[in-house]
């Protein structure tokens, strides 16, 4: 990844349970793991290729994915579960960088077993006024179309007619509260579970989309 990466430090207790993410924007020159390599497992390759095509259709550029294969790197940069036994099952972590008009937007991490991804996490940065909220919704929409299905408007999970409405709902909820962190209800769509989280940070707001596969 050329510019920046949003690094995972910790996420809540269990999969499909209440999740809290702490993220940090760092320079990969200072923080990037020493050992990375092009991904090789076919399922991860296909998922990343599909994501890249879906995002490109919205003029969002996705970098080539890297795989963090060393256990120490996985624990440091892809620590998704507080439960030690669950975290020990994470064998692969791929990471990509997103840009639009050559501006850094965020990252997508995919983790799981070899040839068996379990969680997709999209991390996107918004400025204090959330002026790029439309782009954030579009990125989440393209991700859902690629990873889950193109059936959102047919299913309207929890009554939301679009991912944009879902994003706007969490935005309004967060701005009406005083807490620095908010999260949506978990939605079920085409056999997958989705959840949004929104947290304040030094640069404005961090948007997070979890897709549990």
Number of C-alpha atoms within 10 A of each C-alpha: 18 11 13 19 25 26 23 21 15 19 19 15 16 14 16 13 9 13 18 18 18 14 18 14 16 14 15 15 11 7 13 17 16 8 11 14 11 12 20 12 14 12 14 23 17 11 15 25 15 17 19 22 16 22 22 14 10 13 13 21 22 24 16 17 23 19 23 26 18 16 13 11 18 23 19 15 20 25 20 27 20 14 13 11 9 13 17 13 13 24 19 24 27 26 25 23 23 26 16 16 9 9 11 17 24 25 23 24 24 22 25 19 13 16 14 16 20 15 20 21 21 22 26 24 24 21 15 12 9 15 10 14 19 13 18 22 19 18 25 24 19 25 24 21 17 19 17 19 14 15 14 18 12 9 15 15 18 12 10 16 14 18 20 18 13 19 25 15 13 18 19 10 14 20 11 9 10 9 10 12 16 19 20 18 12 17 15 15 18 13 10 14 16 21 20 22 22 24 20 18 18 10 11 13 19 24 23 25 23 20 25 18 16
